Amino acid sequence: MTLKFFSGAAALATAILLSSAAPAQVRYDMSKATCSDYEAMPPGGRRDFAAWMSGWYSGKAGRTEINLQVYHANISTMQKWCASNRSASVMSLIEAASRNGKPTAGGPASIDVAAISCGDFLGTDPEAQLIVSAWGAGYAAAGKDLTVIDAKGFARQEKAVLAACAKNKKATLLDTIGKSWK
């Protein structure tokens, strides 16, 4: 596997930075991202942004599972919200939906990031890797109560997680993210 391992997080940071009003900006506060910001991102950036948000909220709730079917359904819902709420913060919309929704568990599209090994992760399909990578970045940020993305920091952390997974393919992905993400 190449450095593509955690490229989802880098794509997320890049997409956010490119879509912001200040292109030279290196840091971006995800808690201030509006629907307009989200809609201005390229498709890959929207995918990674949504995955990061999903990981962040999962981290806050202590859930280690990502259900890819629910994730894709949530993207559709977020796009509908954003179409009529362009100035609303994405986090406020997700918080409102979270109050009314019920967590889902299990199913064929579920991945328990606390149970999957680095080796298993390295062997998954590239699209799932990108989603889980960005999800893991959000999860790690939630554990540190961070909403600010630093593009350079993402690149360093991606390499640290990749190196740790390559060295210990039996380690769980979530433990590796937690130990490597600073």
ROSE-4610 file (N, C-alpha, C; in Angstrom, 1 decimal, always signed):
// ROSE-4610
residu = [M/M/M/T/T/T/L/L/L/K/K/K/F/F/F/F/F/F/S/S/S/G/G/G/A/A/A/A/A/A/A/A/A/L/L/L/A/A/A/T/T/T/A/A/A/I/I/I/L/L/L/L/L/L/S/S/S/S/S/S/A/A/A/A/A/A/P/P/P/A/A/A/Q/Q/Q/V/V/V/R/R/R/Y/Y/Y/D/D/D/M/M/M/S/S/S/K/K/K/A/A/A/T/T/T/C/C/C/S/S/S/D/D/D/Y/Y/Y/E/E/E/A/A/A/M/M/M/P/P/P/P/P/P/G/G/G/G/G/G/R/R/R/R/R/R/D/D/D/F/F/F/A/A/A/A/A/A/W/W/W/M/M/M/S/S/S/G/G/G/W/W/W/Y/Y/Y/S/S/S/G/G/G/K/K/K/A/A/A/G/G/G/R/R/R/T/T/T/E/E/E/I/I/I/N/N/N/L/L/L/Q/Q/Q/V/V/V/Y/Y/Y/H/H/H/A/A/A/N/N/N/I/I/I/S/S/S/T/T/T/M/M/M/Q/Q/Q/K/K/K/W/W/W/C/C/C/A/A/A/S/S/S/N/N/N/R/R/R/S/S/S/A/A/A/S/S/S/V/V/V/M/M/M/S/S/S/L/L/L/I/I/I/E/E/E/A/A/A/A/A/A/S/S/S/R/R/R/N/N/N/G/G/G/K/K/K/P/P/P/T/T/T/A/A/A/G/G/G/G/G/G/P/P/P/A/A/A/S/S/S/I/I/I/D/D/D/V/V/V/A/A/A/A/A/A/I/I/I/S/S/S/C/C/C/G/G/G/D/D/D/F/F/F/L/L/L/G/G/G/T/T/T/D/D/D/P/P/P/E/E/E/A/A/A/Q/Q/Q/L/L/L/I/I/I/V/V/V/S/S/S/A/A/A/W/W/W/G/G/G/A/A/A/G/G/G/Y/Y/Y/A/A/A/A/A/A/A/A/A/G/G/G/K/K/K/D/D/D/L/L/L/T/T/T/V/V/V/I/I/I/D/D/D/A/A/A/K/K/K/G/G/G/F/F/F/A/A/A/R/R/R/Q/Q/Q/E/E/E/K/K/K/A/A/A/V/V/V/L/L/L/A/A/A/A/A/A/C/C/C/A/A/A/K/K/K/N/N/N/K/K/K/K/K/K/A/A/A/T/T/T/L/L/L/L/L/L/D/D/D/T/T/T/I/I/I/G/G/G/K/K/K/S/S/S/W/W/W/K/K/K]
num = [1/1/1/2/2/2/3/3/3/4/4/4/5/5/5/6/6/6/7/7/7/8/8/8/9/9/9/10/10/10/11/11/11/12/12/12/13/13/13/14/14/14/15/15/15/16/16/16/17/17/17/18/18/18/19/19/19/20/20/20/21/21/21/22/22/22/23/23/23/24/24/24/25/25/25/26/26/26/27/27/27/28/28/28/29/29/29/30/30/30/31/31/31/32/32/32/33/33/33/34/34/34/35/35/35/36/36/36/37/37/37/38/38/38/39/39/39/40/40/40/41/41/41/42/42/42/43/43/43/44/44/44/45/45/45/46/46/46/47/47/47/48/48/48/49/49/49/50/50/50/51/51/51/52/52/52/53/53/53/54/54/54/55/55/55/56/56/56/57/57/57/58/58/58/59/59/59/60/60/60/61/61/61/62/62/62/63/63/63/64/64/64/65/65/65/66/66/66/67/67/67/68/68/68/69/69/69/70/70/70/71/71/71/72/72/72/73/73/73/74/74/74/75/75/75/76/76/76/77/77/77/78/78/78/79/79/79/80/80/80/81/81/81/82/82/82/83/83/83/84/84/84/85/85/85/86/86/86/87/87/87/88/88/88/89/89/89/90/90/90/91/91/91/92/92/92/93/93/93/94/94/94/95/95/95/96/96/96/97/97/97/98/98/98/99/99/99/100/100/100/101/101/101/102/102/102/103/103/103/104/104/104/105/105/105/106/106/106/107/107/107/108/108/108/109/109/109/110/110/110/111/111/111/112/112/112/113/113/113/114/114/114/115/115/115/116/116/116/117/117/117/118/118/118/119/119/119/120/120/120/121/121/121/122/122/122/123/123/123/124/124/124/125/125/125/126/126/126/127/127/127/128/128/128/129/129/129/130/130/130/131/131/131/132/132/132/133/133/133/134/134/134/135/135/135/136/136/136/137/137/137/138/138/138/139/139/139/140/140/140/141/141/141/142/142/142/143/143/143/144/144/144/145/145/145/146/146/146/147/147/147/148/148/148/149/149/149/150/150/150/151/151/151/152/152/152/153/153/153/154/154/154/155/155/155/156/156/156/157/157/157/158/158/158/159/159/159/160/160/160/161/161/161/162/162/162/163/163/163/164/164/164/165/165/165/166/166/166/167/167/167/168/168/168/169/169/169/170/170/170/171/171/171/172/172/172/173/173/173/174/174/174/175/175/175/176/176/176/177/177/177/178/178/178/179/179/179/180/180/180/181/181/181/182/182/182]
x = [+0.9/+0.0/+0.9/+0.5/+1.3/+0.8/+1.3/+0.9/-0.6/-1.3/-2.7/-3.5/-2.9/-3.5/-4.4/-3.8/-4.5/-4.7/-4.8/-4.9/-6.3/-7.2/-8.5/-8.5/-7.7/-7.6/-6.9/-5.9/-5.2/-6.1/-6.9/-7.8/-8.8/-9.3/-10.2/-9.7/-8.5/-7.9/-7.7/-7.2/-7.0/-8.3/-9.3/-10.6/-11.2/-11.0/-11.5/-10.7/-9.4/-8.6/-8.8/-9.0/-9.2/-10.6/-11.6/-12.9/-13.1/-12.2/-12.4/-12.1/-12.6/-12.4/-11.0/-10.1/-8.7/-7.8/-7.5/-6.8/-5.5/-4.8/-3.5/-3.6/-4.8/-5.1/-4.6/-3.9/-3.4/-4.3/-5.0/-5.9/-7.4/-8.3/-9.7/-10.5/-11.4/-12.2/-13.5/-13.5/-14.6/-16.0/-15.9/-17.2/-17.8/-17.0/-17.6/-17.9/-17.7/-18.0/-19.5/-19.8/-21.2/-21.6/-22.9/-23.3/-22.7/-22.6/-21.9/-20.5/-19.8/-18.4/-18.5/-19.4/-19.5/-19.9/-20.8/-21.2/-20.1/-19.2/-18.1/-17.0/-17.0/-16.0/-16.2/-15.1/-15.2/-15.8/-16.3/-17.0/-16.2/-14.9/-14.0/-13.9/-13.8/-13.8/-15.0/-16.2/-17.5/-17.5/-17.1/-17.1/-16.2/-15.0/-14.1/-14.6/-15.1/-15.7/-16.8/-17.7/-18.8/-18.3/-17.2/-16.7/-16.0/-15.3/-14.6/-15.7/-16.7/-17.8/-18.4/-18.6/-19.2/-18.2/-16.9/-16.0/-15.9/-16.1/-16.0/-17.2/-18.4/-19.6/-19.5/-19.0/-18.9/-17.9/-16.8/-15.9/-16.5/-17.3/-17.9/-18.9/-19.6/-20.6/-19.9/-18.6/-18.0/-18.3/-18.8/-19.1/-17.9/-17.6/-16.4/-16.8/-18.0/-18.5/-19.0/-18.6/-19.1/-19.8/-21.1/-21.9/-21.9/-21.3/-21.1/-22.5/-23.5/-24.8/-25.4/-25.3/-25.9/-25.1/-23.8/-22.9/-23.4/-23.6/-24.0/-25.4/-26.3/-27.6/-27.5/-26.6/-26.4/-25.9/-25.0/-24.5/-25.7/-26.6/-27.7/-28.6/-28.8/-29.6/-28.9/-27.6/-26.9/-27.0/-26.9/-27.0/-28.4/-29.4/-30.8/-30.9/-30.3/-30.4/-29.6/-28.4/-27.6/-28.2/-29.0/-29.6/-30.5/-31.1/-32.1/-31.5/-30.3/-29.7/-28.3/-28.0/-26.6/-25.7/-26.3/-25.5/-25.4/-26.1/-26.1/-24.8/-24.4/-23.2/-23.5/-22.7/-22.9/-23.0/-22.2/-22.3/-23.6/-24.2/-25.5/-26.6/-26.5/-27.5/-27.3/-26.1/-25.8/-26.3/-26.0/-26.4/-28.0/-28.7/-30.1/-30.6/-30.0/-30.4/-30.1/-28.9/-28.5/-29.5/-30.1/-31.1/-32.3/-32.6/-33.9/-33.6/-32.4/-32.1/-31.7/-31.7/-31.3/-30.0/-29.0/-27.8/-28.1/-27.5/-27.6/-26.4/-26.6/-25.5/-25.6/-24.4/-24.4/-24.7/-24.8/-25.2/-24.0/-24.2/-23.1/-22.2/-22.6/-21.8/-21.2/-21.2/-20.6/-19.2/-18.4/-17.0/-16.7/-16.3/-16.0/-14.5/-14.2/-12.8/-12.0/-12.6/-11.9/-11.5/-12.1/-11.9/-11.1/-11.1/-10.4/-8.9/-8.1/-6.6/-6.1/-4.9/-4.2/-4.0/-3.7/-3.6/-4.9/-6.0/-7.3/-7.6/-7.3/-7.6/-6.8/-5.5/-4.6/-5.1/-5.9/-6.4/-7.8/-8.5/-9.8/-9.8/-11.0/-11.1/-10.7/-10.2/-9.7/-10.8/-12.0/-13.1/-13.4/-13.5/-13.7/-12.5/-11.3/-10.1/-10.2/-10.6/-10.7/-11.7/-12.9/-13.9/-13.5/-12.9/-12.5/-11.3/-10.5/-9.3/-9.8/-10.7/-11.2/-12.1/-12.8/-13.6/-12.6/-11.6/-10.6/-10.0/-9.7/-9.2/-10.2/-11.5/-12.5/-12.6/-12.6/-12.7/-11.5/-10.3/-9.1/-9.3/-9.8/-9.9/-11.0/-12.0/-13.1/-12.5/-11.6/-11.0/-10.1/-9.7/-8.9/-9.7/-11.0/-11.9/-11.4/-10.9/-10.5/-11.4/-11.6/-12.4/-11.5/-10.3/-9.5/-8.6/-8.6/-7.8/-6.5/-5.4/-4.1/-3.6/-3.6/-3.2/-1.9/-0.9/+0.5/+0.5/-0.3/-0.4/-1.1/-2.1/-2.7/-1.7/-0.8/+0.2/+1.1/+1.6/+2.5/+1.8/+0.5/-0.2/-0.5/-0.8/-1.1/+0.1/+1.3/+2.5/+2.8/+2.5/+2.8/+1.8/+0.6/-0.3/+0.0/+0.4/+0.8/+2.0/+3.0/+4.2/+3.9/+3.1/+2.7/+1.9/+1.0/+0.2/+1.1/+2.1/+3.0/+3.9/+4.2/+5.1/+4.3/+3.0/+2.3/+0.9/+0.8/-0.5/-1.5/-1.1/-2.1/-2.7/-2.2/-2.7/-4.1/-5.0/-6.3/-6.0/-6.8/-6.7/-7.0/-8.0/-8.4/-7.3/-6.7/-5.6/-4.4/-4.1/-3.0/-3.3/-4.5/-4.8/-4.7/-5.2/-5.1/-3.7/-2.8/-1.4/-0.6/-1.0/-0.2/-0.7/-2.0/-2.5/-2.3/-1.5/-1.1/-1.8]
y = [-1.2/+0.0/+1.2/+2.2/+3.5/+4.5/+5.7/+6.8/+7.2/+6.5/+6.7/+6.4/+5.7/+5.2/+6.3/+7.4/+8.5/+9.7/+9.5/+10.7/+11.3/+10.7/+11.3/+12.5/+12.4/+13.5/+14.7/+14.4/+15.5/+16.1/+15.3/+15.8/+16.7/+16.3/+17.0/+18.4/+18.5/+19.7/+20.6/+20.0/+20.7/+21.3/+20.5/+20.9/+22.0/+22.0/+23.0/+24.3/+24.1/+25.3/+26.0/+25.2/+25.7/+26.4/+25.9/+26.5/+27.6/+27.9/+29.0/+30.4/+31.4/+32.7/+33.2/+32.6/+33.0/+31.8/+31.7/+30.6/+30.3/+31.3/+31.1/+30.5/+30.5/+30.0/+28.5/+28.2/+26.9/+26.2/+26.9/+26.4/+26.7/+25.8/+26.0/+25.5/+26.2/+25.8/+25.1/+23.8/+23.0/+23.4/+23.9/+24.3/+25.5/+26.2/+27.4/+27.2/+26.0/+25.7/+25.8/+26.5/+26.7/+25.8/+25.8/+25.0/+25.6/+26.9/+27.4/+26.9/+26.8/+26.3/+24.8/+24.1/+22.7/+22.5/+23.3/+23.2/+23.7/+24.5/+25.0/+23.9/+22.9/+21.9/+21.0/+20.4/+19.4/+18.1/+17.2/+16.0/+15.3/+15.1/+14.4/+15.1/+16.4/+17.2/+17.1/+17.1/+17.0/+15.6/+14.6/+13.2/+13.2/+13.7/+13.7/+14.6/+15.8/+16.7/+15.9/+15.3/+14.6/+13.4/+12.7/+11.6/+12.2/+13.3/+13.9/+14.3/+14.9/+15.3/+14.1/+13.0/+11.8/+11.2/+11.2/+10.7/+11.6/+12.9/+13.8/+13.6/+13.5/+13.2/+11.8/+10.9/+9.5/+9.5/+10.3/+10.4/+11.0/+12.1/+12.7/+11.8/+10.9/+10.0/+8.7/+8.5/+7.2/+6.0/+6.3/+5.2/+5.0/+3.8/+3.4/+2.8/+2.8/+2.2/+3.2/+3.0/+3.8/+2.8/+3.2/+2.4/+3.2/+2.6/+3.3/+3.6/+2.7/+3.0/+4.2/+4.3/+5.4/+6.7/+6.5/+7.7/+8.3/+7.4/+7.9/+8.6/+8.0/+8.6/+9.9/+10.0/+11.3/+12.4/+12.0/+13.0/+13.5/+12.7/+13.1/+14.1/+13.7/+14.6/+15.9/+15.9/+17.2/+18.0/+17.4/+18.2/+18.9/+18.2/+18.8/+19.9/+19.7/+20.8/+22.0/+21.8/+22.9/+23.6/+23.0/+23.7/+24.8/+24.6/+25.6/+26.4/+26.1/+26.7/+27.1/+27.8/+28.0/+28.7/+29.6/+30.3/+29.6/+28.5/+27.7/+27.0/+26.8/+26.0/+24.6/+23.8/+22.4/+21.7/+22.1/+21.4/+21.7/+22.9/+23.1/+22.2/+22.0/+21.1/+19.7/+19.2/+17.9/+17.7/+18.7/+18.6/+18.5/+19.3/+19.2/+17.9/+17.3/+16.0/+14.9/+15.1/+14.1/+14.0/+15.2/+15.2/+14.4/+14.3/+13.7/+12.3/+11.9/+10.6/+9.6/+8.3/+7.2/+6.6/+6.3/+5.7/+4.3/+4.0/+2.7/+1.8/+0.5/-0.3/-1.6/-2.1/-3.4/-3.3/-4.4/-4.5/-4.7/-5.0/-5.4/-4.2/-3.0/-1.8/-1.2/-1.9/-1.3/-1.7/-0.8/-1.0/-0.5/-1.4/-1.0/-0.7/+0.6/+1.1/+0.6/+0.3/-0.2/-1.6/-2.4/-3.8/-4.1/-3.3/-3.5/-3.4/-4.3/-4.2/-3.2/-2.8/-2.0/-2.8/-4.0/-4.9/-5.0/-5.2/-5.3/-4.0/-2.9/-1.6/-1.3/-1.7/-1.5/-2.4/-3.4/-4.3/-3.9/-2.9/-2.5/-1.7/-1.5/-0.8/+0.7/+1.3/+2.7/+3.7/+3.5/+4.5/+4.4/+3.1/+2.9/+3.5/+3.3/+3.8/+5.3/+6.0/+7.5/+7.9/+7.2/+7.6/+7.3/+6.1/+5.7/+6.6/+7.0/+7.9/+9.2/+9.8/+11.1/+11.0/+9.9/+9.6/+9.5/+8.8/+8.6/+9.9/+10.8/+12.1/+12.9/+12.9/+13.5/+12.9/+11.6/+10.9/+11.3/+11.4/+11.8/+13.2/+14.1/+15.5/+15.6/+14.8/+14.9/+14.5/+13.5/+13.1/+14.2/+15.1/+16.2/+17.5/+17.4/+18.5/+19.6/+19.2/+20.1/+20.2/+21.4/+21.5/+22.2/+22.6/+23.3/+22.3/+22.4/+21.6/+22.4/+21.8/+22.4/+21.5/+22.0/+21.1/+20.5/+21.3/+20.7/+19.6/+19.9/+18.9/+17.6/+17.7/+16.5/+15.7/+16.3/+15.6/+14.8/+15.5/+14.8/+13.6/+13.8/+12.8/+11.6/+11.9/+10.8/+9.9/+10.5/+9.7/+8.9/+9.5/+8.8/+7.6/+7.8/+6.6/+5.6/+6.0/+5.0/+4.2/+4.9/+4.2/+3.3/+3.7/+2.8/+1.6/+1.8/+0.6/-0.3/+0.2/-0.6/-1.4/-0.9/-1.6/-2.7/-2.4/-3.3/-3.5/-4.4/-4.7/-5.3/-5.9/-6.5/-5.6/-4.4/-3.4/-2.9/-2.5/-2.0/-0.6/-0.3/+1.0/+2.1/+2.0/+3.1/+3.3/+2.3/+2.4/+3.1/+2.7/+3.3/+4.8/+5.2/+6.6/+7.3/+6.8/+7.4/+7.7/+6.7/+6.8/+7.7/+7.8/+8.5/+10.0/+10.2/+11.5/+12.5/+13.5/+14.4/+15.7]
z = [+0.0/+0.0/+0.0/-0.7/-0.8/+0.2/+0.1/+1.0/+0.8/-0.1/-0.2/+1.0/+2.0/+3.2/+3.9/+4.1/+4.8/+4.0/+2.7/+1.8/+1.9/+2.5/+2.7/+3.6/+4.6/+5.6/+4.9/+4.1/+3.4/+2.3/+1.7/+0.7/+1.4/+2.6/+3.3/+3.6/+4.2/+4.5/+3.3/+2.2/+1.0/+0.5/+0.4/-0.1/+0.7/+2.0/+2.8/+2.6/+2.6/+2.4/+1.1/+0.0/-1.3/-1.4/-0.7/-0.8/+0.2/+1.0/+2.0/+1.3/+2.0/+1.4/+1.4/+2.2/+2.3/+1.8/+0.5/+0.0/+0.6/+1.2/+1.8/+3.2/+3.7/+5.1/+5.2/+6.4/+6.6/+7.6/+8.4/+9.4/+9.1/+9.4/+9.2/+10.4/+10.9/+12.0/+11.5/+11.6/+11.1/+11.7/+13.0/+13.7/+13.0/+12.2/+11.5/+10.0/+9.6/+8.2/+7.9/+6.9/+6.5/+5.4/+5.1/+3.9/+2.7/+2.6/+1.4/+1.2/+2.3/+2.3/+1.8/+2.4/+2.0/+0.5/+0.0/-1.4/-2.3/-1.9/-2.7/-2.9/-2.1/-2.1/-3.3/-3.8/-4.9/-4.3/-5.1/-4.5/-3.5/-3.8/-2.8/-1.5/-1.6/-0.4/+0.4/-0.2/+0.5/+1.2/+0.5/+1.0/+2.3/+2.2/+3.3/+4.5/+4.1/+5.2/+5.9/+5.2/+5.9/+6.7/+6.3/+7.0/+8.3/+8.2/+9.3/+10.4/+9.9/+10.8/+11.5/+10.7/+11.3/+12.3/+12.1/+13.0/+14.3/+14.1/+15.2/+16.2/+15.6/+16.4/+17.0/+16.3/+16.8/+18.0/+17.9/+19.0/+20.2/+20.0/+21.1/+21.8/+21.0/+21.6/+22.0/+21.8/+22.2/+21.3/+20.0/+19.1/+18.2/+18.0/+17.2/+15.8/+15.5/+14.3/+13.3/+12.0/+10.9/+10.0/+9.7/+8.8/+7.5/+6.4/+5.2/+4.5/+4.6/+4.1/+4.7/+6.0/+6.8/+6.4/+6.3/+6.0/+4.6/+3.6/+2.3/+2.4/+3.2/+3.3/+4.0/+5.0/+5.7/+4.8/+3.8/+2.9/+2.1/+1.6/+0.8/+1.7/+2.9/+3.8/+4.0/+4.2/+4.4/+3.2/+2.0/+0.7/+0.6/+1.0/+1.0/+2.0/+3.2/+4.2/+3.7/+3.1/+2.7/+1.5/+0.7/-0.4/+0.0/+1.2/+1.7/+2.9/+3.4/+4.5/+4.3/+3.2/+2.8/+3.8/+4.7/+5.7/+7.0/+7.2/+8.4/+8.6/+9.8/+10.1/+9.9/+9.3/+9.1/+10.5/+11.4/+12.8/+13.4/+13.2/+13.9/+13.2/+11.9/+11.3/+11.7/+11.9/+12.3/+13.8/+14.6/+16.0/+16.1/+15.3/+15.3/+14.8/+13.8/+13.3/+14.4/+15.1/+16.1/+17.2/+17.6/+18.7/+18.3/+17.0/+16.6/+16.1/+15.8/+15.2/+16.2/+15.7/+16.6/+15.9/+16.8/+16.2/+15.6/+14.6/+14.0/+14.3/+14.3/+14.6/+13.8/+13.4/+12.7/+11.3/+10.6/+9.2/+8.4/+7.1/+6.2/+5.9/+6.0/+5.6/+6.8/+8.0/+9.2/+9.4/+9.8/+10.1/+11.5/+12.4/+13.8/+13.7/+13.8/+13.6/+14.8/+16.0/+17.1/+17.0/+16.1/+15.9/+14.7/+13.7/+12.4/+12.6/+12.1/+12.2/+11.2/+11.4/+10.4/+9.1/+9.2/+8.0/+7.3/+8.0/+7.3/+6.6/+7.3/+6.8/+5.5/+5.5/+4.4/+3.2/+3.4/+2.4/+1.9/+2.4/+2.0/+0.7/+0.1/-1.1/-0.9/-1.9/-1.8/-1.3/-1.8/-1.4/+0.1/+0.6/+2.0/+2.8/+2.3/+3.0/+3.2/+2.1/+2.2/+3.2/+3.2/+4.2/+5.6/+5.8/+7.2/+7.6/+6.7/+7.1/+7.6/+6.8/+7.2/+8.5/+8.6/+9.8/+11.0/+10.9/+12.0/+12.4/+11.4/+11.7/+12.6/+12.2/+13.0/+14.4/+14.5/+15.8/+16.7/+16.1/+16.9/+17.4/+16.5/+16.9/+18.0/+18.0/+19.0/+20.4/+20.4/+21.6/+22.3/+21.5/+21.9/+22.0/+21.7/+21.6/+20.7/+19.5/+18.5/+17.3/+16.8/+15.5/+14.5/+14.8/+13.8/+13.1/+11.8/+10.9/+10.5/+10.7/+10.2/+9.1/+7.9/+6.7/+6.9/+7.4/+7.5/+8.6/+9.7/+10.7/+10.3/+9.4/+8.8/+8.1/+7.3/+6.5/+7.4/+8.5/+9.5/+10.1/+10.5/+11.3/+10.3/+9.1/+8.1/+8.0/+7.9/+7.8/+9.0/+10.2/+11.4/+11.6/+11.2/+11.3/+10.3/+9.1/+8.0/+8.5/+9.0/+9.4/+10.6/+11.5/+12.6/+12.2/+11.2/+10.7/+9.9/+9.1/+8.3/+9.3/+10.4/+11.3/+12.1/+12.4/+13.2/+12.6/+11.6/+10.9/+11.8/+13.0/+13.9/+14.8/+15.0/+15.8/+15.3/+16.2/+15.7/+15.2/+14.2/+13.5/+14.5/+15.3/+16.2/+17.2/+17.8/+18.7/+18.0/+16.8/+16.0/+15.8/+15.4/+15.2/+16.5/+17.6/+18.9/+19.4/+19.1/+19.6/+18.6/+17.4/+16.4/+16.2/+16.5/+16.2/+17.4/+17.2/+18.3/+18.1]
